[in-house]
Amino acid sequence: MTEALSPPLPRPAQETIPVFSRWLGSWQLSIERRALSVGELTRRYDRAALDWDRTIGRLGFPDAYATLLRRVLDRRTIRALSGGGRVLDCGTGTGAMSLALRRVSAADFEVDALDASPRMLDHARRRLREAGVDATLHLHGHQARGRVRDPLIQLTNEERILR
């Protein structure tokens, strides 16, 4: 006797973001996460802000950022930075990427840092100031609705914010 296959599980009504999908023989394993509202995302990062630097430091992110940026600078991929310049750090968090750039770059540069978390920006402001980085910080994201559908439009909007 053969059993009918059960229908696929219904998709959640809430938008999900694919994270992982692999086929193992005839089996497909997929992991998705639910999309967070801007408010929920902000609350989560605000809660994490106090320990963020310690967490990413323990995971080796600052050194990895410095290694990556050193390679980019050595290849002269970022030509505009050679005589100073302006850097856009989107999702700056506590400023770790901009601080890594300060560590590996001989050039003076200014940073425009964007983040949706006020607490992350407070930490970034303090850390960047202590490192002597000229930074303008922008709280961003509260006017967004859902995920970015068109990155080009989003970047155009970001550029308008920075003017």
Backbone bond lengths (Angstrom), bond angles and torsions (degrees), N, CA, C in turn:
res aa  C-N    CA-C-N  psi(-1)  N-CA   C-N-CA  omega(-1)  CA-C   N-CA-C  phi
1 M - - - 1.446 - - 1.530 108.50 -
2 T 1.301 117.21 131.14 1.457 120.74 178.90 1.513 109.45 -102.08
3 E 1.322 113.56 141.36 1.454 118.75 177.88 1.517 108.76 -97.95
4 A 1.300 115.89 142.54 1.460 119.78 175.79 1.525 108.46 -70.38
5 L 1.310 114.73 140.34 1.459 118.74 176.08 1.513 108.53 -67.96
6 S 1.308 115.14 139.56 1.465 117.60 177.90 1.523 108.84 -73.05
7 P 1.330 116.25 149.06 1.474 119.11 -179.74 1.521 110.24 -64.73
8 P 1.327 116.04 156.73 1.475 118.05 179.27 1.522 110.22 -60.57
9 L 1.317 114.96 152.92 1.458 119.75 177.77 1.520 109.49 -63.31
10 P 1.321 117.34 143.80 1.468 118.87 178.80 1.522 110.79 -65.42
11 R 1.297 116.29 145.68 1.461 121.51 176.89 1.515 108.43 -72.40
12 P 1.311 117.28 143.01 1.460 118.81 177.19 1.528 110.37 -62.53
13 A 1.309 115.24 147.32 1.466 119.82 178.90 1.522 110.73 -66.04
14 Q 1.324 115.91 -31.32 1.457 120.58 -179.79 1.526 109.75 -79.21
15 E 1.307 116.20 145.47 1.464 121.09 179.79 1.532 110.40 -62.80
16 T 1.324 115.05 140.35 1.455 120.05 177.21 1.525 109.61 -122.01
17 I 1.319 114.93 159.12 1.459 122.01 -179.62 1.524 107.82 -117.78
18 P 1.333 117.62 121.14 1.465 119.27 178.10 1.528 110.64 -64.26
19 V 1.326 116.17 135.09 1.458 121.38 -179.49 1.524 110.43 -114.38
20 F 1.320 116.51 -40.43 1.460 120.81 -173.26 1.518 108.54 -154.01
21 S 1.332 116.70 138.96 1.457 120.72 173.83 1.527 108.42 -152.65
22 R 1.324 116.51 125.73 1.468 122.00 179.28 1.521 109.40 -142.50
23 W 1.309 114.03 145.48 1.451 119.88 172.39 1.512 108.05 -97.48
24 L 1.310 116.87 130.94 1.462 124.12 174.08 1.519 106.63 -120.73
25 G 1.323 114.57 95.82 1.463 118.29 -173.89 1.516 109.19 64.51
26 S 1.300 116.87 -121.99 1.463 120.82 -179.60 1.530 112.20 -95.15
27 W 1.320 117.40 5.53 1.459 122.17 -179.19 1.527 110.56 -103.45
28 Q 1.307 116.37 136.98 1.457 120.41 173.25 1.528 108.34 -110.59
29 L 1.325 115.41 126.77 1.459 121.79 175.78 1.520 107.43 -106.56
30 S 1.302 116.63 127.80 1.463 120.83 -179.49 1.518 109.38 -135.21
31 I 1.295 114.92 140.00 1.459 120.75 174.98 1.521 107.01 -126.38
32 E 1.313 114.68 132.45 1.454 121.45 175.97 1.518 107.37 -130.00
33 R 1.308 115.50 157.21 1.459 118.80 172.91 1.518 107.70 -124.13
34 R 1.297 115.08 152.93 1.461 117.32 179.92 1.525 109.01 -76.28
35 A 1.294 114.74 144.36 1.463 120.10 177.40 1.527 108.14 -71.41
36 L 1.307 116.09 135.80 1.462 120.52 179.58 1.515 109.60 -94.08
37 S 1.304 116.26 146.47 1.460 119.40 172.71 1.524 107.59 -68.96
38 V 1.304 116.12 161.17 1.461 119.94 178.56 1.524 110.02 -59.90
39 G 1.329 116.85 -40.17 1.465 120.52 179.14 1.517 112.34 -61.80
40 E 1.340 117.28 -45.06 1.466 121.14 179.29 1.525 110.48 -65.99
41 L 1.319 117.34 -41.71 1.461 120.99 178.09 1.528 110.36 -60.45
42 T 1.321 116.60 -44.61 1.462 121.64 178.60 1.523 110.81 -60.96
43 R 1.342 117.51 -46.55 1.463 120.66 179.76 1.527 111.61 -60.44
44 R 1.327 116.92 -41.58 1.470 119.70 -179.55 1.530 111.59 -64.84
45 Y 1.334 116.58 -44.11 1.463 118.69 179.73 1.519 111.78 -71.22
46 D 1.331 117.63 -34.44 1.466 119.65 175.11 1.528 110.63 -60.50
47 R 1.341 117.06 -42.21 1.474 120.79 178.68 1.527 111.24 -65.23
48 A 1.316 117.49 -34.98 1.467 121.65 -176.48 1.528 112.75 -83.34
49 A 1.321 117.94 -13.28 1.470 121.46 -170.71 1.526 113.63 -57.09
50 L 1.317 117.06 -40.88 1.461 120.29 -175.29 1.528 112.19 -60.61
51 D 1.325 117.55 -38.77 1.465 121.15 -177.56 1.524 113.49 -103.55
52 W 1.322 117.64 6.68 1.461 121.30 -173.46 1.527 112.58 -59.04
53 D 1.318 116.52 -48.87 1.473 119.76 -177.56 1.528 111.55 -62.45
54 R 1.322 116.30 -41.49 1.462 120.08 179.29 1.539 109.77 -64.43
55 T 1.328 116.96 -41.46 1.465 120.95 -178.65 1.524 111.36 -65.77
56 I 1.337 117.70 -49.91 1.460 118.35 -178.25 1.520 111.45 -70.59
57 G 1.347 117.11 -28.76 1.463 120.32 175.18 1.517 111.64 -65.28
58 R 1.326 115.91 -43.32 1.463 120.78 178.99 1.527 110.99 -63.27
59 L 1.338 116.39 -32.15 1.460 121.20 179.57 1.534 112.91 -84.69
60 G 1.331 117.52 -5.96 1.458 121.13 175.81 1.522 115.40 85.93
61 F 1.325 117.77 13.04 1.457 119.67 -177.63 1.527 114.02 -62.76
62 P 1.330 120.72 -46.17 1.471 118.80 -178.52 1.528 113.11 -57.27
63 D 1.324 117.61 -42.24 1.471 119.72 178.13 1.525 111.38 -68.22
64 A 1.329 116.74 -37.67 1.472 120.03 177.83 1.527 110.15 -65.25
65 Y 1.333 117.07 -41.31 1.470 120.03 176.97 1.528 110.13 -60.49
66 A 1.329 116.53 -45.51 1.471 120.69 -179.37 1.526 110.58 -62.04
67 T 1.316 117.90 -42.30 1.470 121.61 178.98 1.525 110.20 -62.29
68 L 1.315 116.30 -47.56 1.465 121.10 179.17 1.522 111.12 -59.99
69 L 1.323 117.29 -48.38 1.462 120.67 -177.82 1.525 111.90 -67.72
70 R 1.325 117.56 -35.38 1.472 120.86 176.31 1.534 109.53 -60.83
71 R 1.335 116.90 -43.99 1.471 120.84 178.61 1.526 110.84 -63.05
72 V 1.327 116.35 -42.90 1.473 120.02 179.31 1.524 109.99 -62.17
73 L 1.317 117.07 -44.77 1.464 120.65 179.83 1.526 111.28 -66.98
74 D 1.328 117.36 -40.08 1.473 120.57 178.70 1.521 111.75 -62.26
75 R 1.298 116.90 -33.43 1.477 121.08 178.80 1.526 112.05 -83.98
76 R 1.303 115.37 -0.66 1.467 122.18 -179.49 1.524 112.02 57.79
77 T 1.319 115.84 33.95 1.458 121.28 177.39 1.524 110.36 -68.80
78 I 1.323 115.84 -34.61 1.467 120.35 178.95 1.522 107.78 -102.25
79 R 1.311 116.72 80.96 1.464 121.16 -177.82 1.522 112.43 -69.42
80 A 1.315 117.27 -34.55 1.460 120.51 -175.45 1.523 112.50 -64.64
81 L 1.320 117.74 -17.48 1.453 120.36 -177.15 1.526 112.79 -86.06
82 S 1.315 118.14 -11.16 1.457 120.56 -174.66 1.525 113.00 -60.20
83 G 1.312 118.23 -36.05 1.458 120.34 179.71 1.509 111.85 -109.42
84 G 1.310 117.30 27.06 1.459 121.29 -173.07 1.519 107.57 93.96
85 G 1.263 117.50 169.92 1.455 119.89 -179.09 1.509 110.84 167.38
86 R 1.306 113.75 -167.30 1.458 120.96 -177.41 1.521 108.53 -125.77
87 V 1.332 117.19 133.49 1.449 123.43 -176.18 1.519 109.31 -118.72
88 L 1.331 116.10 136.63 1.458 121.79 175.23 1.520 107.90 -102.38
89 D 1.323 117.13 120.12 1.462 123.14 -179.74 1.529 107.51 -113.36
90 C 1.334 116.23 95.44 1.471 121.80 -179.15 1.523 109.48 -85.03
91 G 1.314 115.93 134.01 1.460 119.56 -176.51 1.509 110.10 67.56
92 T 1.312 116.11 44.78 1.468 122.07 -171.10 1.515 114.01 -63.22
93 G 1.321 117.71 -25.39 1.463 118.82 -176.60 1.512 109.02 60.17
94 T 1.312 117.35 -123.91 1.467 121.67 179.73 1.528 112.19 -95.05
95 G 1.330 116.54 13.00 1.465 120.91 175.17 1.520 115.26 88.11
96 A 1.319 118.40 16.34 1.466 121.43 -174.42 1.525 113.19 -59.12
97 M 1.321 118.16 -41.13 1.472 120.07 -178.92 1.527 110.40 -67.86
98 S 1.320 117.26 -43.81 1.471 120.06 178.59 1.526 111.11 -64.81
99 L 1.318 116.98 -37.18 1.466 120.51 177.14 1.525 111.15 -66.62
100 A 1.327 116.93 -37.72 1.469 120.04 176.76 1.525 110.09 -64.87
101 L 1.320 117.05 -39.13 1.468 120.16 177.32 1.522 110.04 -63.70
102 R 1.318 117.32 -39.99 1.475 121.01 176.77 1.533 110.30 -59.50
103 R 1.341 116.59 -39.97 1.470 121.16 -179.26 1.519 112.65 -63.89
104 V 1.328 117.68 -36.31 1.466 119.80 -171.39 1.526 114.04 -104.31
105 S 1.319 117.62 -7.28 1.460 120.17 -176.84 1.520 110.95 -106.91
106 A 1.312 115.20 134.06 1.464 120.33 176.31 1.525 110.61 -82.17
107 A 1.332 116.61 -19.55 1.464 121.24 -176.52 1.523 110.93 -78.96
108 D 1.323 114.77 147.04 1.461 119.84 170.14 1.517 107.44 -80.12
109 F 1.308 117.00 143.07 1.453 120.64 178.87 1.522 109.29 -150.63
110 E 1.321 115.09 159.64 1.454 121.95 175.20 1.519 107.91 -105.22
111 V 1.325 116.38 151.87 1.455 121.47 -179.99 1.520 109.76 -122.00
112 D 1.322 115.67 133.12 1.457 122.63 164.81 1.516 104.91 -105.37
113 A 1.322 116.68 114.81 1.458 121.45 -175.19 1.523 109.88 -112.63
114 L 1.331 115.87 128.27 1.464 121.88 179.61 1.515 109.53 -114.97
115 D 1.322 115.91 139.24 1.456 120.66 172.69 1.524 108.02 -159.17
116 A 1.342 115.50 156.22 1.461 121.30 179.40 1.522 111.85 -90.99
117 S 1.331 117.93 -7.28 1.463 121.74 -176.04 1.525 111.06 -105.72
118 P 1.321 117.29 114.14 1.470 119.28 177.24 1.530 112.97 -58.47
119 R 1.323 118.00 -38.15 1.470 119.99 -179.13 1.525 111.57 -68.89
120 M 1.326 116.90 -38.42 1.469 119.30 175.95 1.518 109.38 -61.41
121 L 1.331 116.70 -43.52 1.469 119.92 179.97 1.525 111.91 -64.56
122 D 1.337 117.83 -35.31 1.471 120.22 176.39 1.525 110.42 -60.24
123 H 1.339 116.30 -45.02 1.468 120.04 178.09 1.531 110.66 -65.80
124 A 1.338 116.89 -42.09 1.468 120.24 179.39 1.525 110.45 -61.36
125 R 1.317 116.96 -44.02 1.472 121.10 -179.24 1.528 110.17 -56.88
126 R 1.327 116.57 -48.51 1.465 121.21 -179.06 1.529 111.12 -63.76
127 R 1.325 116.78 -48.25 1.469 120.64 -176.12 1.528 111.89 -66.27
128 L 1.330 117.21 -41.89 1.469 120.49 179.80 1.527 110.35 -66.46
129 R 1.339 116.87 -40.83 1.469 120.44 178.44 1.529 109.83 -61.67
130 E 1.356 116.71 -45.22 1.475 120.72 179.49 1.528 111.94 -61.19
131 A 1.338 117.27 -31.18 1.468 121.24 -179.48 1.528 112.07 -87.04
132 G 1.329 117.46 -0.68 1.456 120.91 179.66 1.518 114.41 76.07
133 V 1.325 116.55 23.62 1.469 120.67 178.72 1.523 108.57 -92.38
134 D 1.339 115.83 125.94 1.459 122.03 176.77 1.523 107.70 -76.21
135 A 1.335 117.35 108.45 1.462 120.31 -173.72 1.516 111.73 -130.14
136 T 1.328 114.41 141.92 1.450 122.71 169.83 1.526 105.83 -113.42
137 L 1.323 116.39 124.22 1.457 120.08 -176.24 1.520 109.96 -105.73
138 H 1.329 115.08 139.75 1.458 121.72 -176.91 1.524 109.34 -126.50
139 L 1.327 115.73 123.65 1.457 120.15 172.76 1.510 106.43 -80.68
140 H 1.322 116.57 123.07 1.457 120.05 -174.03 1.514 110.18 -140.47
141 G 1.308 115.65 150.27 1.451 120.20 172.64 1.508 113.27 122.34
142 H 1.308 118.47 -24.08 1.463 119.37 -175.12 1.520 113.16 -67.55
143 Q 1.317 117.07 -23.22 1.452 118.84 178.92 1.529 112.02 -89.19
144 A 1.317 117.41 -6.27 1.466 121.08 -178.56 1.522 110.28 -75.05
145 R 1.292 116.05 153.90 1.457 122.10 177.77 1.519 108.32 -125.63
146 G 1.316 117.58 107.73 1.457 120.53 176.55 1.515 112.29 72.99
147 R 1.328 115.74 -156.97 1.458 121.56 -179.10 1.517 111.07 -81.19
148 V 1.319 115.64 159.90 1.452 121.42 177.31 1.526 108.18 -74.06
149 R 1.310 116.99 119.26 1.456 120.64 -179.60 1.528 111.53 -85.99
150 D 1.328 116.24 -37.11 1.455 120.46 -177.81 1.532 108.20 -129.57
151 P 1.338 117.04 101.86 1.467 119.49 -177.02 1.525 113.75 -57.84
152 L 1.330 118.45 -33.41 1.461 120.55 -179.94 1.535 110.66 -64.14
153 I 1.314 116.39 -42.50 1.468 120.09 177.26 1.528 109.27 -64.46
154 Q 1.336 117.08 -42.31 1.463 120.71 179.23 1.524 111.04 -60.77
155 L 1.333 117.83 -45.01 1.460 120.61 179.08 1.523 111.40 -64.17
156 T 1.326 117.08 -37.14 1.457 120.65 176.83 1.521 110.28 -62.50
157 N 1.331 116.50 -42.15 1.459 120.37 177.24 1.522 111.59 -64.83
158 E 1.341 117.25 -40.98 1.463 121.07 177.61 1.532 109.90 -60.24
159 E 1.327 116.04 -42.04 1.464 119.91 -179.58 1.528 110.23 -61.49
160 R 1.333 117.11 -40.97 1.466 120.54 178.34 1.513 110.94 -61.91
161 I 1.333 117.48 -39.24 1.465 121.80 179.69 1.522 110.40 -61.39
162 L 1.326 116.63 -38.31 1.450 120.97 -174.25 1.523 113.82 -80.23
163 R 1.299 117.76 -11.53 1.478 119.15 -178.95 1.496 112.38 -76.83
